[in-house]
Structure formats: structure tokens, C-alpha cells
Amino acid sequence: MKAFNENLKKVLEVTKEMFQVAEQGDEDRNDDSCGVLYGVVRDSAYKIKKMAEEEILKHKDKNKWE
């Protein structure tokens, strides 16, 4: 697989980890400000994941995804 596609796969893996951290952080949080932080992490993960998925679709449309 081409490096540019491997990198997109890695981005998706990172977002999975971000979701897990946000979930665990919410369960273990000490106060409301921690909840805000984990909400930002979760929101950012959704946005990054969406962008990566859109790039993957572009690569597939151009027959550059293996």
C-alpha cells in the first residue's frame, strides 16, 4: 500500500485511540473542566475521522486506494 494511504489508515487508528481516551477520561474525570477537555478531544476525533474518510473516498474515486 502506498505511504499516503498508510498515513490515512494511521489517522483513523489515532482517532480510535482519541475516542477511547475521551471515553475513559469522562468515566474517571475529577471535575467539569475535565469533562470539557474530553468533549473537545471527542469532537476533534470526529472531525479528523470525517476528514480522513473523505480523503479515502477521494483516493478510491481516483483508483489510488489499494
PDB file as gemmi writes it, atoms N, CA and C in Angstrom:
CRYST1    1.000    1.000    1.000  90.00  90.00  90.00 P 1                      
ATOM      1  N   MET A   1       0.851  -1.174   0.000  1.00  0.00           N  
ATOM      2  CA  MET A   1       0.000   0.000   0.000  1.00  0.00           C  
ATOM      3  C   MET A   1       0.900   1.241   0.000  1.00  0.00           C  
ATOM      4  N   LYS A   2       0.465   2.240  -0.724  1.00  0.00           N  
ATOM      5  CA  LYS A   2       1.214   3.491  -0.829  1.00  0.00           C  
ATOM      6  C   LYS A   2       1.257   4.202   0.525  1.00  0.00           C  
ATOM      7  N   ALA A   3       2.337   4.943   0.731  1.00  0.00           N  
ATOM      8  CA  ALA A   3       2.527   5.641   2.005  1.00  0.00           C  
ATOM      9  C   ALA A   3       1.387   6.610   2.302  1.00  0.00           C  
ATOM     10  N   PHE A   4       0.869   7.299   1.272  1.00  0.00           N  
ATOM     11  CA  PHE A   4      -0.205   8.265   1.527  1.00  0.00           C  
ATOM     12  C   PHE A   4      -1.473   7.577   2.002  1.00  0.00           C  
ATOM     13  N   ASN A   5      -1.699   6.344   1.581  1.00  0.00           N  
ATOM     14  CA  ASN A   5      -2.854   5.590   2.069  1.00  0.00           C  
ATOM     15  C   ASN A   5      -2.587   5.025   3.468  1.00  0.00           C  
ATOM     16  N   GLU A   6      -1.365   4.571   3.699  1.00  0.00           N  
ATOM     17  CA  GLU A   6      -1.000   4.075   5.025  1.00  0.00           C  
ATOM     18  C   GLU A   6      -1.173   5.170   6.064  1.00  0.00           C  
ATOM     19  N   ASN A   7      -0.794   6.382   5.703  1.00  0.00           N  
ATOM     20  CA  ASN A   7      -0.930   7.505   6.635  1.00  0.00           C  
ATOM     21  C   ASN A   7      -2.391   7.772   6.968  1.00  0.00           C  
ATOM     22  N   LEU A   8      -3.259   7.652   5.994  1.00  0.00           N  
ATOM     23  CA  LEU A   8      -4.690   7.847   6.264  1.00  0.00           C  
ATOM     24  C   LEU A   8      -5.218   6.764   7.205  1.00  0.00           C  
ATOM     25  N   LYS A   9      -4.745   5.534   7.019  1.00  0.00           N  
ATOM     26  CA  LYS A   9      -5.139   4.458   7.928  1.00  0.00           C  
ATOM     27  C   LYS A   9      -4.654   4.745   9.346  1.00  0.00           C  
ATOM     28  N   LYS A  10      -3.444   5.283   9.452  1.00  0.00           N  
ATOM     29  CA  LYS A  10      -2.901   5.634  10.766  1.00  0.00           C  
ATOM     30  C   LYS A  10      -3.736   6.736  11.422  1.00  0.00           C  
ATOM     31  N   VAL A  11      -4.189   7.689  10.624  1.00  0.00           N  
ATOM     32  CA  VAL A  11      -5.039   8.753  11.165  1.00  0.00           C  
ATOM     33  C   VAL A  11      -6.310   8.149  11.758  1.00  0.00           C  
ATOM     34  N   LEU A  12      -6.910   7.189  11.055  1.00  0.00           N  
ATOM     35  CA  LEU A  12      -8.115   6.542  11.581  1.00  0.00           C  
ATOM     36  C   LEU A  12      -7.812   5.800  12.881  1.00  0.00           C  
ATOM     37  N   GLU A  13      -6.639   5.178  12.965  1.00  0.00           N  
ATOM     38  CA  GLU A  13      -6.250   4.496  14.199  1.00  0.00           C  
ATOM     39  C   GLU A  13      -6.089   5.491  15.347  1.00  0.00           C  
ATOM     40  N   VAL A  14      -5.489   6.637  15.049  1.00  0.00           N  
ATOM     41  CA  VAL A  14      -5.309   7.666  16.073  1.00  0.00           C  
ATOM     42  C   VAL A  14      -6.662   8.164  16.574  1.00  0.00           C  
ATOM     43  N   THR A  15      -7.610   8.331  15.676  1.00  0.00           N  
ATOM     44  CA  THR A  15      -8.926   8.806  16.115  1.00  0.00           C  
ATOM     45  C   THR A  15      -9.612   7.772  17.003  1.00  0.00           C  
ATOM     46  N   LYS A  16      -9.411   6.488  16.724  1.00  0.00           N  
ATOM     47  CA  LYS A  16      -9.978   5.453  17.602  1.00  0.00           C  
ATOM     48  C   LYS A  16      -9.411   5.588  19.006  1.00  0.00           C  
ATOM     49  N   GLU A  17      -8.105   5.830  19.071  1.00  0.00           N  
ATOM     50  CA  GLU A  17      -7.478   6.000  20.366  1.00  0.00           C  
ATOM     51  C   GLU A  17      -7.999   7.260  21.063  1.00  0.00           C  
ATOM     52  N   MET A  18      -8.206   8.319  20.292  1.00  0.00           N  
ATOM     53  CA  MET A  18      -8.750   9.551  20.873  1.00  0.00           C  
ATOM     54  C   MET A  18     -10.132   9.306  21.466  1.00  0.00           C  
ATOM     55  N   PHE A  19     -10.971   8.542  20.759  1.00  0.00           N  
ATOM     56  CA  PHE A  19     -12.304   8.215  21.277  1.00  0.00           C  
ATOM     57  C   PHE A  19     -12.192   7.437  22.586  1.00  0.00           C  
ATOM     58  N   GLN A  20     -11.269   6.488  22.623  1.00  0.00           N  
ATOM     59  CA  GLN A  20     -11.097   5.676  23.828  1.00  0.00           C  
ATOM     60  C   GLN A  20     -10.622   6.522  25.006  1.00  0.00           C  
ATOM     61  N   VAL A  21      -9.674   7.419  24.755  1.00  0.00           N  
ATOM     62  CA  VAL A  21      -9.174   8.297  25.811  1.00  0.00           C  
ATOM     63  C   VAL A  21     -10.299   9.195  26.326  1.00  0.00           C  
ATOM     64  N   ALA A  22     -11.080   9.741  25.411  1.00  0.00           N  
ATOM     65  CA  ALA A  22     -12.181  10.617  25.817  1.00  0.00           C  
ATOM     66  C   ALA A  22     -13.203   9.846  26.647  1.00  0.00           C  
ATOM     67  N   GLU A  23     -13.504   8.634  26.247  1.00  0.00           N  
ATOM     68  CA  GLU A  23     -14.473   7.817  26.979  1.00  0.00           C  
ATOM     69  C   GLU A  23     -13.956   7.497  28.384  1.00  0.00           C  
ATOM     70  N   GLN A  24     -12.715   7.025  28.445  1.00  0.00           N  
ATOM     71  CA  GLN A  24     -12.127   6.687  29.743  1.00  0.00           C  
ATOM     72  C   GLN A  24     -11.979   7.936  30.607  1.00  0.00           C  
ATOM     73  N   GLY A  25     -11.572   9.023  29.990  1.00  0.00           N  
ATOM     74  CA  GLY A  25     -11.410  10.273  30.722  1.00  0.00           C  
ATOM     75  C   GLY A  25     -12.716  10.753  31.319  1.00  0.00           C  
ATOM     76  N   ASP A  26     -13.797  10.616  30.567  1.00  0.00           N  
ATOM     77  CA  ASP A  26     -15.115  11.008  31.085  1.00  0.00           C  
ATOM     78  C   ASP A  26     -15.502  10.157  32.290  1.00  0.00           C  
ATOM     79  N   GLU A  27     -15.195   8.877  32.216  1.00  0.00           N  
ATOM     80  CA  GLU A  27     -15.534   7.984  33.328  1.00  0.00           C  
ATOM     81  C   GLU A  27     -14.715   8.304  34.580  1.00  0.00           C  
ATOM     82  N   ASP A  28     -13.468   8.726  34.389  1.00  0.00           N  
ATOM     83  CA  ASP A  28     -12.557   8.939  35.513  1.00  0.00           C  
ATOM     84  C   ASP A  28     -12.413  10.403  35.932  1.00  0.00           C  
ATOM     85  N   ARG A  29     -13.097  11.305  35.275  1.00  0.00           N  
ATOM     86  CA  ARG A  29     -12.829  12.733  35.479  1.00  0.00           C  
ATOM     87  C   ARG A  29     -13.099  13.184  36.906  1.00  0.00           C  
ATOM     88  N   ASN A  30     -12.386  14.234  37.248  1.00  0.00           N  
ATOM     89  CA  ASN A  30     -12.416  14.773  38.598  1.00  0.00           C  
ATOM     90  C   ASN A  30     -13.374  15.953  38.736  1.00  0.00           C  
ATOM     91  N   ASP A  31     -13.555  16.698  37.640  1.00  0.00           N  
ATOM     92  CA  ASP A  31     -14.407  17.887  37.704  1.00  0.00           C  
ATOM     93  C   ASP A  31     -14.942  18.227  36.317  1.00  0.00           C  
ATOM     94  N   ASP A  32     -15.745  19.285  36.252  1.00  0.00           N  
ATOM     95  CA  ASP A  32     -16.382  19.668  34.987  1.00  0.00           C  
ATOM     96  C   ASP A  32     -15.392  20.103  33.922  1.00  0.00           C  
ATOM     97  N   SER A  33     -14.312  20.763  34.331  1.00  0.00           N  
ATOM     98  CA  SER A  33     -13.352  21.223  33.323  1.00  0.00           C  
ATOM     99  C   SER A  33     -12.688  20.054  32.620  1.00  0.00           C  
ATOM    100  N   CYS A  34     -12.510  18.940  33.329  1.00  0.00           N  
ATOM    101  CA  CYS A  34     -12.001  17.728  32.667  1.00  0.00           C  
ATOM    102  C   CYS A  34     -13.018  17.241  31.633  1.00  0.00           C  
ATOM    103  N   GLY A  35     -14.289  17.340  31.968  1.00  0.00           N  
ATOM    104  CA  GLY A  35     -15.331  16.936  31.031  1.00  0.00           C  
ATOM    105  C   GLY A  35     -15.296  17.764  29.762  1.00  0.00           C  
ATOM    106  N   VAL A  36     -15.013  19.042  29.910  1.00  0.00           N  
ATOM    107  CA  VAL A  36     -14.894  19.921  28.744  1.00  0.00           C  
ATOM    108  C   VAL A  36     -13.728  19.465  27.881  1.00  0.00           C  
ATOM    109  N   LEU A  37     -12.609  19.179  28.515  1.00  0.00           N  
ATOM    110  CA  LEU A  37     -11.427  18.716  27.774  1.00  0.00           C  
ATOM    111  C   LEU A  37     -11.736  17.449  26.992  1.00  0.00           C  
ATOM    112  N   TYR A  38     -12.346  16.475  27.627  1.00  0.00           N  
ATOM    113  CA  TYR A  38     -12.635  15.215  26.935  1.00  0.00           C  
ATOM    114  C   TYR A  38     -13.690  15.398  25.848  1.00  0.00           C  
ATOM    115  N   GLY A  39     -14.578  16.359  26.037  1.00  0.00           N  
ATOM    116  CA  GLY A  39     -15.527  16.688  24.978  1.00  0.00           C  
ATOM    117  C   GLY A  39     -14.824  17.256  23.758  1.00  0.00           C  
ATOM    118  N   VAL A  40     -13.825  18.090  23.990  1.00  0.00           N  
ATOM    119  CA  VAL A  40     -13.047  18.657  22.889  1.00  0.00           C  
ATOM    120  C   VAL A  40     -12.262  17.549  22.178  1.00  0.00           C  
ATOM    121  N   VAL A  41     -11.681  16.636  22.948  1.00  0.00           N  
ATOM    122  CA  VAL A  41     -10.943  15.515  22.354  1.00  0.00           C  
ATOM    123  C   VAL A  41     -11.882  14.685  21.477  1.00  0.00           C  
ATOM    124  N   ARG A  42     -13.069  14.384  21.995  1.00  0.00           N  
ATOM    125  CA  ARG A  42     -14.043  13.581  21.243  1.00  0.00           C  
ATOM    126  C   ARG A  42     -14.495  14.309  19.970  1.00  0.00           C  
ATOM    127  N   ASP A  43     -14.809  15.594  20.109  1.00  0.00           N  
ATOM    128  CA  ASP A  43     -15.249  16.390  18.961  1.00  0.00           C  
ATOM    129  C   ASP A  43     -14.154  16.458  17.895  1.00  0.00           C  
ATOM    130  N   SER A  44     -12.928  16.658  18.336  1.00  0.00           N  
ATOM    131  CA  SER A  44     -11.805  16.718  17.400  1.00  0.00           C  
ATOM    132  C   SER A  44     -11.624  15.385  16.682  1.00  0.00           C  
ATOM    133  N   ALA A  45     -11.781  14.299  17.414  1.00  0.00           N  
ATOM    134  CA  ALA A  45     -11.652  12.969  16.806  1.00  0.00           C  
ATOM    135  C   ALA A  45     -12.704  12.768  15.723  1.00  0.00           C  
ATOM    136  N   TYR A  46     -13.943  13.183  15.988  1.00  0.00           N  
ATOM    137  CA  TYR A  46     -14.998  13.064  14.977  1.00  0.00           C  
ATOM    138  C   TYR A  46     -14.640  13.863  13.714  1.00  0.00           C  
ATOM    139  N   LYS A  47     -14.157  15.072  13.914  1.00  0.00           N  
ATOM    140  CA  LYS A  47     -13.827  15.922  12.766  1.00  0.00           C  
ATOM    141  C   LYS A  47     -12.661  15.348  11.965  1.00  0.00           C  
ATOM    142  N   ILE A  48     -11.640  14.913  12.668  1.00  0.00           N  
ATOM    143  CA  ILE A  48     -10.470  14.340  11.987  1.00  0.00           C  
ATOM    144  C   ILE A  48     -10.858  13.061  11.259  1.00  0.00           C  
ATOM    145  N   LYS A  49     -11.648  12.217  11.912  1.00  0.00           N  
ATOM    146  CA  LYS A  49     -12.086  10.965  11.290  1.00  0.00           C  
ATOM    147  C   LYS A  49     -12.870  11.249  10.014  1.00  0.00           C  
ATOM    148  N   LYS A  50     -13.771  12.203  10.083  1.00  0.00           N  
ATOM    149  CA  LYS A  50     -14.576  12.541   8.905  1.00  0.00           C  
ATOM    150  C   LYS A  50     -13.687  13.011   7.753  1.00  0.00           C  
ATOM    151  N   MET A  51     -12.722  13.864   8.058  1.00  0.00           N  
ATOM    152  CA  MET A  51     -11.823  14.363   7.018  1.00  0.00           C  
ATOM    153  C   MET A  51     -11.010  13.218   6.399  1.00  0.00           C  
ATOM    154  N   ALA A  52     -10.523  12.312   7.226  1.00  0.00           N  
ATOM    155  CA  ALA A  52      -9.750  11.171   6.723  1.00  0.00           C  
ATOM    156  C   ALA A  52     -10.616  10.278   5.843  1.00  0.00           C  
ATOM    157  N   GLU A  53     -11.848  10.034   6.272  1.00  0.00           N  
ATOM    158  CA  GLU A  53     -12.750   9.201   5.471  1.00  0.00           C  
ATOM    159  C   GLU A  53     -13.065   9.857   4.130  1.00  0.00           C  
ATOM    160  N   GLU A  54     -13.196  11.168   4.122  1.00  0.00           N  
ATOM    161  CA  GLU A  54     -13.435  11.882   2.858  1.00  0.00           C  
ATOM    162  C   GLU A  54     -12.225  11.755   1.936  1.00  0.00           C  
ATOM    163  N   GLU A  55     -11.024  11.830   2.494  1.00  0.00           N  
ATOM    164  CA  GLU A  55      -9.819  11.668   1.690  1.00  0.00           C  
ATOM    165  C   GLU A  55      -9.722  10.259   1.125  1.00  0.00           C  
ATOM    166  N   ILE A  56     -10.083   9.283   1.931  1.00  0.00           N  
ATOM    167  CA  ILE A  56     -10.070   7.892   1.455  1.00  0.00           C  
ATOM    168  C   ILE A  56     -11.027   7.725   0.283  1.00  0.00           C  
ATOM    169  N   LEU A  57     -12.212   8.320   0.385  1.00  0.00           N  
ATOM    170  CA  LEU A  57     -13.170   8.247  -0.718  1.00  0.00           C  
ATOM    171  C   LEU A  57     -12.603   8.893  -1.987  1.00  0.00           C  
ATOM    172  N   LYS A  58     -11.910  10.014  -1.824  1.00  0.00           N  
ATOM    173  CA  LYS A  58     -11.288  10.672  -2.982  1.00  0.00           C  
ATOM    174  C   LYS A  58     -10.252   9.750  -3.617  1.00  0.00           C  
ATOM    175  N   HIS A  59      -9.464   9.096  -2.773  1.00  0.00           N  
ATOM    176  CA  HIS A  59      -8.455   8.181  -3.296  1.00  0.00           C  
ATOM    177  C   HIS A  59      -9.111   7.011  -4.024  1.00  0.00           C  
ATOM    178  N   LYS A  60     -10.201   6.506  -3.464  1.00  0.00           N  
ATOM    179  CA  LYS A  60     -10.917   5.398  -4.109  1.00  0.00           C  
ATOM    180  C   LYS A  60     -11.497   5.846  -5.446  1.00  0.00           C  
ATOM    181  N   ASP A  61     -12.040   7.052  -5.496  1.00  0.00           N  
ATOM    182  CA  ASP A  61     -12.601   7.571  -6.743  1.00  0.00           C  
ATOM    183  C   ASP A  61     -11.543   7.708  -7.823  1.00  0.00           C  
ATOM    184  N   LYS A  62     -10.313   7.981  -7.413  1.00  0.00           N  
ATOM    185  CA  LYS A  62      -9.205   8.151  -8.364  1.00  0.00           C  
ATOM    186  C   LYS A  62      -8.428   6.851  -8.566  1.00  0.00           C  
ATOM    187  N   ASN A  63      -8.970   5.759  -8.032  1.00  0.00           N  
ATOM    188  CA  ASN A  63      -8.327   4.441  -8.111  1.00  0.00           C  
ATOM    189  C   ASN A  63      -6.914   4.445  -7.538  1.00  0.00           C  
ATOM    190  N   LYS A  64      -6.731   5.216  -6.460  1.00  0.00           N  
ATOM    191  CA  LYS A  64      -5.436   5.264  -5.789  1.00  0.00           C  
ATOM    192  C   LYS A  64      -5.474   4.601  -4.426  1.00  0.00           C  
ATOM    193  N   TRP A  65      -6.558   3.920  -4.143  1.00  0.00           N  
ATOM    194  CA  TRP A  65      -6.684   3.205  -2.871  1.00  0.00           C  
ATOM    195  C   TRP A  65      -6.533   1.726  -3.158  1.00  0.00           C  
ATOM    196  N   GLU A  66      -5.726   1.062  -2.382  1.00  0.00           N  
ATOM    197  CA  GLU A  66      -5.453  -0.362  -2.605  1.00  0.00           C  
ATOM    198  C   GLU A  66      -6.112  -1.207  -1.563  1.00  0.00           C  
TER     199      GLU A  66                                                      
END                                                                             
